[in-house]
Every structure is written in C-alpha cells, then in structure tokens.
Amino acid sequence: YPGQKLHREQEEAISHSVGVPGSLTSVVLPTGKGKTRIAQALAISNVNGHGYNEEKEGPVLILYPTISLMDDQKNEWIFELNEDLEKAGLRKLNVKVWHSGEDEEEVDAIGSELISGEIDVLLCSPESLTKNTGKVGLLEIAMRLNGNCKGLPFSAIVIDEVHILYDWGDSIRDAYLYIDKHEKLLRKINPELRTIFL
C-alpha cells in the first residue's frame, strides 16, 4: 500500500496471500489495525502482475456482512485508495459494489464489465453470489469467466468480518452457510484462487 508503514502481521499476511497462489490466509487483527490494507495490497499486486508477471490476474471478490460496512469500505477503496495510488504514480483500481441496494441496470453493467475484464475489485454481500428472482448471480458470471470471454476468473475471495460466523451462531444468514461451497466452486474454476479470512 503506497505511503504506509505496515505492521508485521499485515506484512506476513500480504506476503503469504500474494506469494502463494492457491493459498488460504487467515488474519486476526483488532478492529482498526489495517485488515483492509491486506486485501488492498493483494488487489494492487494483482493488477501489476505481482511484480514478475506482465499479465494481471482476475478480480478480487470481497464479501461483506452488511450494506453499511460495504458502503463505508466503498469510500475507502474507490476514493481514498485510488487517490493514494494516483499520488504514487500507480494505476487506479476499478472497484465496483454489488448489493441489494443497487438497481438492476447497475448490476447488469457490473456483470458486463466482469465479462469484459474491466473490474479489479468487486465488493458484495454473500447473497450476491447466488441467483435472486429474475437476476443472474455472481457464480453464474464466474463460470462464464472460465470460458471464451475477455474477463479472467476471480483471483481471490476475501471474507471480511469472518468472526460473525461464530458470533451469530444459529442466527447466521443462509448465504453464509454456502460460502464454503461457493469458494470450492470458484477454486475449481481457478485452482490458484487465493482465500483470505479477515
């Protein structure tokens, strides 16, 4: 991340997630200690071919438990991070948000941008992965990314606030129960998929 000193735990998590394709990285840090920076560093590295490969990897998929958290993170990703990248002379990331508050035209546009390979990071809820009435789910789009289109398969899935799986217990939303199954499908599409628990 440009212009920021990282904590040792952040450096270790970034080194592992970036340096080990197909890895699972679990990060335990207190609130406010920079878990988002880990996902941002991975996304920056992805679009730059990790410094040794000229080809960028597919988009990073980040799952958030609430729309309010996603909207807060949207500001950090789209405005703050991209401003810092621009100051450092680096390419901005194309970050999109897909949740129930987005209108159908916006969701369709995001699907098209994924298929054409224009998106670097997608912030969404677990519910976005599966099809809702009359809508296409992200997993359907992900399966097309493995085929004959310009878009690349998702390179990473990041589950933010993963502790809620334990905290919410039996009252967890159904979509969270399927994350493991969805992660396995994304890994089947891209065996080098990186998974990060934050």
N, C-alpha and C positions, 0 to 999 in steps of 0.2 A: 504494500500500500504506500503510495507516494507521500513522502514527508512525515512519516510517523514512525516513532520508535515502538517496536513490538515487545510484548512480554515474552519470556522464554516459552511459556505454554502455547502462545499463539504461533511462535516460530516453529515449534515442534509439530503442531497440527498442520500448518501450511506446508512444511517440508514433507510430511507424510502424505497428505492428500494430493499434492502436486507431483511428488516424486514417485509415487507408487500407483500406477494405473490399476484400476480394479479394486482399490483399497476401501476399507471401512475405517473411518476416523471418528472417534467419539471424544467430544470436548466437554470438559466440566470446568466451567469458569463462573464466578459470581456475576450477577447482573451488572452491566456497565463496564465489564473488563474486556470488551472487544471481540465477542464471538462473531459478530457480523463481519469484522475485518478479515476473518479467516475465509469466509465464503467469498468476500470481495477479492481477496488475493488470488484465490483459485480462479475466479472468473477473469481477472486481469491476465493471469498466466495463460489461461485457455485461449484467449483471443490473440495472444502473442506466441502461440506455439510452444509455450514453456521454455522459450529461450534457445531451443536447439532444433526445433522443427518449424519450417516455414508455414505449415498448414495449421490453421486454428482448429480447435475441437468444437463439437456441438455445444448447444446452450446448456447453461446450468439451471436446473429446476429447483426452486426453493419453496418448501411448504410451510405455511404459517397457520397457527391455530385460530386467529381472529382477523376480521377485516380491518379493525382499528390498528392492530400491530402491523399488518401488511401496508396500510396507508402510511403509517409512520416510517416504515422501512423504505417505502417507495420514495419518500422525500430524501432519505439518506442515500439511496442508490442512484436515483436519477439526477438529483441536484448536487448534493454535497460531494459524492464520489466523482461524478463527471466533471465538476468544477476543479477538483484536485488533480484529476487526470489531465485536464486541459492545461493547467498551470505547469504540470510536469512535462508537457510536450508529448503526452501519450494519447492514444486513441480513446475516445469516449466509448462507453458501453451502451448498446441498445437494450434497455431494460423495459419490460412490459409487465402489466399486472392483469391477472385473470381471476376474478371472483364474482360472486352472485350480484354484486352491485354494478358490474359493468354491463352496458347494453349489448344486445345481440350483434349489432354491427361491429362494435369494438372487438368482441370475442371472435367473430368471423375474420376480421382483419388480422388479429393475432395468429390465428390458425394459418392464414395465407403467408404471413411473414415467417412463421416457423418452417413451413414447407419450402419457402424460397431461400431459407438460410440467413435471414436478416436479423434474427434476435440472438442476443448474447446471454441474457438472463431473463428468466420468467418467474415472477413471484405469484404464488397461487395458494389456494386452500386445498386440502386433501380431496374435497368434494369435486374439484375441477378435473380430477383425473378420470372420473367415470362419467358416462353419458347421463345428462339430465333429459327430461322430456323434450323431444324435438331438437336437441343440441348434440353436437359432437363433443366427446370427452377428449382430454389430452392424450390418453393412452391410444385412442384410435389414430390421432395425429402422429404419435410417437412410432406406431407401427408403419406408417407411411414414410417416416424419415429413414427407415432402413431400406427403402426401395429406390425407385427410379425418380428421385427429385433432388433438387439442389441442397435442401436442408440436411444437416447432419444429425445423427441420433443424439439424444441428450448425453452429455459427457459426465454429468454429476447430478445427484439428487441430495439436497440438503434439507433435513428436517429440523426446523427451528423450534426451540422450547420443547424438546423431546421429553422433558421431565413430566409434562402433563399426562403422558400415557400412564404414568404411575399415580400422579396426583388425582386425576379424575376417576381412576378406577372403573367401576361398572357404569358410570355415567358418561364415559367417553363417547364421542360421536362415532357413528358406524363407520364413517370414511376412514377413521384412524385404524380400525381393525383390519383394513385391507392394504395398508401401506406396505407391509412385508411382501404380500403377493404382487403388488404393483412394482415394487423395487426389483423383484425377481424377474418380472416381465421386461422391465427396462434393461436389466443386466443381460437378459437373453438377446435383446436387440443389440446391445453394446457390451460385450464381455469386459471392457475396460472401464465401465461405469464406476465412478467414484461415489461413495456414500459418506455423508458427514452427518453425525448427530450433534446438534448444538443445544 
